[in-house]
């Protein structure tokens, strides 16, 4: 898993109405410029989010072993989707 920071879109920006505050593991998808384009991702938080915590440290990885893990080393950020709706972006710490 790579260290990162998640930046949630606020509801008025088209994001979720409520953040996933009751869990430390969040499953979503991302879209890449590769084939296939859509990949399942896992985001882990150190602690459950507060209701208004729109930016939080996290760790990110792909859900399946056959995913293009090199993207986590090369990309500066990934968009986070729930279905077709963009809900956040993750900025990856590549230091």
LINBEL-V182023 format. One record per backbone hydrogen bond with DSSP energy under -1.0 kcal/mol. CO is the residue of the C=O (numbers start at 1). NH is the residue of the N-H. Records with the same first field share a line. If there is no record, write none. Layout:
CO: NH + NH
This chain:
2: 60
3: 93
4: 58
5: 91
6: 56
7: 89
10: 13 + 15
11: 14
19: 21
24: 45
26: 43
28: 41
29: 81
30: 39
37: 32
39: 30
40: 63
41: 28
42: 61
43: 26
44: 59
50: 53
52: 54
54: 8
56: 6
58: 4
59: 44
60: 2
61: 42
64: 67
67: 69
68: 71
69: 72
70: 74
71: 75
76: 92
78: 90
80: 87 + 88
81: 29
82: 85
85: 82
87: 9
88: 80
89: 7
90: 78
91: 5
92: 94
